[in-house]
Amino acid sequence: MTSIQDHLSKRIDGSIKAIDSIREFLPELIRVGNSIFERMESGGILYTAGNGGSAANALHLAEELVGKYRSERPPMPAVCLNSDPTGLTCIANDFGFEAVFARPCSALLRRGDILLICSTSGRSGNLIEALQVARDNEILTVGFLGKDGGPCRDLCDHPIVIPNDDSAFIQDAHQALIHLLCEMAEQR
């Protein structure tokens, strides 16, 4: 029987491996970041969304851009679609949970905006619906995904898929991607 220390050590190793896999995506992340920030500099707004722990990651990215990451800089236009519990519950109650992001996307997203979703599986119906609305309206779509990317992968102009099956490790890697985007924002 392994000790808790051995178990936790293996979990740390898994996180390190998932985060280290980001190195192979750096050229794509730079392209994604440049596309996002060019659109924002031209008046576009970055919208983010996710479920559960991925919702926390989506919220974290938006707040870092509006607030600050490490350096003083002008605020950047970013809105997290899962940050309004009254809106989410209203839409879920009236239209179903699948619509909780698609309805705001229909109402808010305009040409020049960006939708970035975080999903460990890429299979959440509400994110698939939101991406479809965004694609139908020619919005740039970005996915921080895991596993095989699921159906979201094909709906993203820029999918970055962490090749792992463990949601915690995927979310750790997504958090690192978010911080790397913040580094890029502050280097511009």
N, C-alpha and C positions, 0 to 999 in steps of 0.2 A: 504494500500500500504506500502511495506517495504522500509525502507530507504537504501541508498547505504551502510551505515555502517552495517546494518543487513545482507544485501546480501553478502558483503565481509567477514563478520564474518562467515557466513555459508560456504563460499568457503574455508576459513582457516580450519574450522572443517572438511570439506571433505578431504582436503589434509592431515591433521593429521591422520584421520581414514585410508586413503590409505597407508600412510607411516607406521603407527602402524601395519598394516596387515603383514608387512615384518617379524615381530617377528616369525610367524609360519613357515617361510621359512628359518630361520637361519641355521638349520642343512644342508639343501640342498645347501644353498649359500656357506657354508664352504666346502662342497664336491666339488661344482663347482669351487670355488676359488682354492682349492688344486689341482684339475685336470688341471686347466689353468696354474697355476704357475709351477707345475711340468713339464708340456710340454714346457713352456717357458725356464725353467732352462736347459732342454735337447736340446735346439736349435729351438724349435717351435716358431712360430709367431702368435700373436693374431690379427685376422682381425675382424673389427667391421663394421656394416652397419645399416642404418635406413633411414626413409623418414621423411621430415618435422622436427617437434620438436624432433622426435626420432633420426633423423640424427644428430642433435645437441648433443643429449645424447651419441650417438655412437662416435662422434668426441671427446667429452669431456673425455670419458674413455681412448681412445688411447693417447690423449695428456697428460693426467695425468700420464700414465705409462711410456711414453717416457721421459717426463719432470720430474716433481715431484709433489707429492700431498702435503705433509706437511714436509717430512724429506728428507735430502740429501741421495741418494742411487744411485746405478748404473742404467742407463736407461734400460727400458725393451722393448723388440721388439713388437711393436703394430702399426698397420696400419689401418686407417679408409678408407673404400672403397668409401664412399661418399664425400671424401675431394678433389677430383680432378674434377673440373667442366668441363675441356676440355675432359677428358676421358668419363665422364658421358654423355655429349651431343653428342660426337662422336658415342658412342655405341647406345644411344637412337635414333639418326638419322639413323644409318645404320642397326640396328637390332631390334629396338623397345625398349620401356622403360622396358619391362619385363626382358631384358637381361643386364641391366646396372650393376648388381652385379654378375650375373652368369658368364659373360665373364671374368672379373678379377679373379673370383674364379677359373675358369678353367686354367687361365694363371699362377696364383701365388700360390695357396694353395698346400702344400705338406704334405705327411703323417707326423704327429706330430704337425701340426698346429691346430689352433682353429678358428672357426667362431662364433662370438657372434653377434646376431641381436637384435635390439630394435624395438618393434612394439606394438602400443596400441591395435591393433585388431588381429594381427597374420594373416591377410588376404591379405597383399600386394603381388601381383604377382611377383614382382622383388625379394622379400625376399624369397618367396617360391621356386623360380627357383634357387637362390643362395644356399639355404639349400639343395636342391636336388643334386646339383653339389657336394657340400661338403660331403653329405652322400654317394654318388656314389664313392667318392674317400677316404672314411674312415677317414674323418676329424671330430674331436670332434665338435659337434654343441651345442650351448647354446642360449636360447631365453629368453630375458626379454620381457614378453608379458603382455597383458591385456585382459579384458573381459573374454571369454572362451578359449583364446589362438588360436582360429582359426586353419586353416590347418598347420600353423607353429608349433603348439604344438607337433604334431606327427612326425615332421621332426627334432625335437631337442632331443639330448641325455639328455640334462638338461633344461627342460622348467621351468621357474619361472613365474607363471601367477598371476598378481595382480587382485583379484576378484572385479573389478569395471567397470562401463560402461562409466565413464567420462574420456576422453583422458587426460585432464590436470592433474587430480589426479593420473592417471596411470603414466604419465611422471614424476610427483613429486616423486612417489615411485621408479621409475626406477633410477632417479638421486640419491636417497638415496642408492639403491643397488650398483650403480657405486662407490659411496664414500666408502661403506663398502668393496668392492673389493680392493679399493686403500688402505684402512686401513690394509687389510690382506697382500697386497703386501709389505707394509712398515714394517710389523711385522715379515716377513720371514727372 
